């Protein structure tokens, strides 16, 4: 993260290996990591418990973490594309969403979950999964069906539960006065990458490879 604008702390991680029938061996893998993330510079006007503040934080974190990566420098083709298949997670009763991220080179795919646990802290859950074969993504899917891996990820996401503390309940009750169902946007278009973020980790800026690579720039 060139901007060094977000702090994160790993909470848990795990991997699952997928094997085929007898003597066919390794077919793919799902990896899981859950972290708490927050901007390095606190903004008292930004509240992740509010749906709009939540979305602003998620898109800022995404851009800070992956938006600056370039696959083709000459044509400014981004290495990653997100968010894709954005979907609110209404069963958590707080602002929450899941979505996918694709990679320009078919190495792995990602599915993310985000939800807030305070006005300035998000939980970021990242699933990455890949098949043990070569070719384009379409060719890989024909050789090794990704559905069992995707089903595992979706089952884990559906099992997520959150029990707010009394303090968090009070904050949410206050926000519900202006946003009764705490719902996030039903859709979110992919961000225009490559791009940078400002030092606040939130403000998305036009991509400039010199911004954080050149001292004093």
C-alpha positions in Angstrom: 0.0 0.0 0.0 2.1 3.0 -1.3 -0.1 5.6 0.5 0.4 3.8 3.9 -3.0 5.2 4.7 -4.7 2.2 6.3 -3.8 0.2 9.4 -4.7 -3.5 9.6 -4.6 -6.3 12.1 -5.0 -9.9 11.2 -7.6 -11.7 13.3 -7.8 -15.2 11.7 -6.8 -17.1 8.6 -7.3 -20.6 7.2 -7.0 -22.6 3.9 -8.9 -25.5 2.4 -7.4 -27.8 -0.2 -9.6 -29.4 -2.8 -8.6 -32.8 -4.2 -10.1 -34.8 -7.1 -11.1 -38.5 -7.1 -8.5 -41.2 -6.3 -5.1 -40.6 -8.0 -6.1 -37.3 -9.6 -4.6 -35.2 -6.8 -4.7 -31.5 -6.0 -7.4 -29.5 -7.8 -7.5 -26.1 -6.1 -7.6 -24.2 -2.9 -9.6 -21.6 -0.9 -7.8 -19.3 1.4 -9.5 -17.1 4.1 -8.3 -14.1 6.0 -10.1 -11.8 8.4 -8.7 -8.5 9.4 -9.7 -5.3 11.2 -8.8 -2.2 9.2 -9.0 1.5 9.9 -7.6 4.7 8.3 -4.3 5.9 9.8 -5.7 9.5 9.8 -9.0 9.7 11.8 -11.8 11.7 10.2 -14.4 12.7 12.8 -16.9 13.5 10.0 -16.8 10.0 8.6 -18.8 7.2 10.2 -18.6 3.7 8.9 -21.7 2.7 10.7 -23.7 5.0 8.3 -24.4 3.3 5.0 -22.8 6.1 2.9 -19.8 6.4 5.2 -19.4 2.6 5.0 -19.4 2.6 1.2 -16.9 5.5 1.2 -14.6 3.6 3.5 -14.8 0.3 1.6 -14.0 1.9 -1.8 -11.2 3.9 -0.3 -9.6 0.9 1.3 -10.0 -1.1 -2.0 -8.3 1.6 -4.0 -5.5 2.0 -1.5 -4.9 -1.7 -1.4 -5.3 -2.8 -5.0 -6.3 0.2 -7.2 -2.7 1.4 -7.9 -1.6 -1.9 -9.4 -1.1 -1.8 -13.1 -1.0 -4.8 -15.4 0.0 -2.9 -18.6 1.7 0.4 -17.9 1.7 1.6 -21.5 -2.1 1.2 -21.8 -2.8 1.8 -18.1 -4.7 -1.5 -17.8 -5.3 -2.2 -14.1 -4.2 -5.5 -12.5 -7.4 -5.8 -10.6 -11.1 -5.0 -11.2 -13.5 -4.4 -8.4 -16.1 -4.3 -7.0 -17.9 -6.9 -9.1 -21.3 -8.6 -8.3 -21.8 -6.2 -5.4 -24.5 -7.4 -3.0 -25.7 -6.1 0.4 -25.7 -8.5 3.3 -29.0 -7.7 4.9 -28.9 -10.6 7.5 -26.2 -8.8 9.5 -28.6 -5.9 10.3 -25.7 -3.4 9.8 -24.2 -1.8 6.7 -22.5 -4.8 5.0 -21.7 -6.0 1.6 -20.0 -8.8 -0.4 -18.5 -8.6 -3.8 -15.8 -10.1 -6.1 -12.5 -8.9 -7.5 -10.9 -10.2 -10.7 -7.2 -10.3 -11.7 -6.1 -9.4 -15.2 -3.9 -12.6 -15.3 -6.0 -15.7 -14.3 -4.0 -16.6 -11.2 -6.7 -16.4 -8.6 -10.1 -14.8 -7.8 -11.3 -13.0 -4.8 -14.5 -12.6 -2.8 -14.7 -10.0 -0.1 -17.0 -9.2 2.8 -17.0 -5.9 4.7 -18.9 -4.6 7.7 -18.2 -2.0 10.4 -17.7 -2.7 14.1 -17.3 0.9 15.1 -17.5 4.4 13.5 -13.9 4.2 12.4 -13.1 0.4 12.0 -14.1 -2.1 9.4 -13.9 -5.9 9.3 -12.4 -7.1 6.0 -12.9 -10.8 5.1 -11.0 -11.9 2.1 -11.5 -15.2 0.3 -9.1 -16.1 -2.6 -9.5 -19.3 -4.6 -7.8 -20.8 -7.6 -7.7 -24.0 -9.7 -4.5 -26.0 -10.2 -4.4 -25.8 -14.0 -3.3 -23.5 -16.8 -5.2 -21.5 -19.4 -7.6 -18.6 -19.5 -10.2 -18.4 -16.7 -12.8 -19.9 -19.0 -10.5 -22.7 -19.9 -9.6 -23.3 -16.2 -13.3 -23.4 -15.3 -13.9 -26.1 -18.0 -11.0 -28.2 -16.7 -11.8 -27.8 -13.0 -15.3 -26.8 -11.8 -14.9 -23.8 -9.3 -18.4 -24.4 -7.9 -17.4 -26.5 -4.9 -15.0 -23.8 -3.8 -17.5 -21.0 -4.5 -20.2 -23.0 -2.5 -17.8 -23.3 0.5 -17.2 -19.5 0.4 -20.9 -18.7 0.2 -21.8 -21.1 3.0 -19.2 -19.4 5.3 -20.6 -15.9 4.3 -24.2 -17.0 5.1 -23.0 -18.3 8.5 -21.5 -15.0 9.6 -23.3 -13.5 12.7 -22.7 -10.3 14.6 -23.9 -9.5 18.1 -23.5 -5.7 18.7 -22.3 -4.5 22.1 -24.6 -2.2 24.0 -22.5 0.8 22.9 -22.7 -0.2 19.3 -26.4 -0.8 19.6 -26.8 2.7 20.9 -24.8 4.2 18.0 -26.8 2.2 15.4 -30.1 3.3 17.0 -29.1 6.9 16.5 -28.2 6.4 12.9 -31.5 4.6 12.2 -33.3 7.8 12.9 -32.1 9.1 9.5 -31.4 5.7 7.8 -34.0 3.3 9.3 -32.9 0.0 7.6 -29.1 0.8 7.4 -29.2 -0.5 3.8 -26.2 0.0 1.5 -26.6 0.6 -2.2 -28.1 -2.4 -4.1 -25.4 -2.0 -6.8 -21.9 -0.6 -7.1 -20.1 -0.2 -10.4 -16.4 -1.2 -10.7 -14.1 1.6 -9.8 -12.1 3.4 -12.4 -8.6 2.0 -11.9 -5.7 2.4 -11.9 -6.1 5.1 -9.2 -4.5 6.4 -6.0 -5.8 7.5 -2.7 -4.8 10.5 -0.7 -3.1 10.2 2.7 -6.5 10.1 4.3 -7.1 6.7 2.7 -10.5 7.8 1.5 -10.2 10.4 -1.2 -9.6 8.7 -4.6 -7.1 10.5 -6.8 -6.1 10.2 -10.5 -3.4 7.6 -11.0 0.2 8.9 -10.9 2.9 6.3 -10.5 5.3 9.0 -9.2 3.0 10.1 -6.3 4.3 7.8 -3.7 7.4 6.4 -5.5 9.2 9.7 -5.8 10.4 11.3 -2.5 9.1 14.9 -2.1 6.8 14.6 -5.1 
